[in-house]
């Protein structure tokens, strides 16, 4: 099976656990999940962080077919300096299931790997946001049907503003260049999130919205809105839960999943 352009776009959404825009204690775990945006902070010099989505699930009803993609998505981050980290991520397991007229079929396989970095350029100070650039290359090492088959190049920019009252505003702008049946296509992503800590210690929540503009052959622009929550019982462990609803006909119906992240210093 060869994934349609719509499912290639979907697989890119699931490739790396994207992050929440929430302020973080510099001496606690800093993650890029849950949600569709990234965080603007890095993990810190000499620190390893692993992030896992268990699972990330999307379902869609397309032309009478009910389609569900379940992915176990992993991300490893290592801080080279306090402001620069290396990143390796992949949907290490995928299952796509089709149902129509009481019949069903499924396929399984591992996905492509994303190799990248995050460079934190400056901290939030007044009107100036905390800001980071996140370049990456998606390397086509996945199994047939779960791979782009040619490299994909991405650059994301993430900005965050933290208020004295505990609110955090995050803004994402990203560009992707990938292959399709007509050569290569461009894809732009714009997102915004608003989050804050909850009264109960170690809990925080956010709401978000994102719009994806693409000129990929056979695919259309998509839009999402959703929310998430995270729980950090220790400074080295995080659990999270998030969902997003597709807002137009070219969007998958739902993105949702549970995650866990660990930090080693």
Helices and strands as residue ranges (DSSP letters): H 5-15, E 48-62, E 65-81, E 84-100, E 103-109, E 113-122, E 130-139, E 152-162, E 167-180, E 183-197, E 203-214, E 222-234, E 237-246, E 254-264
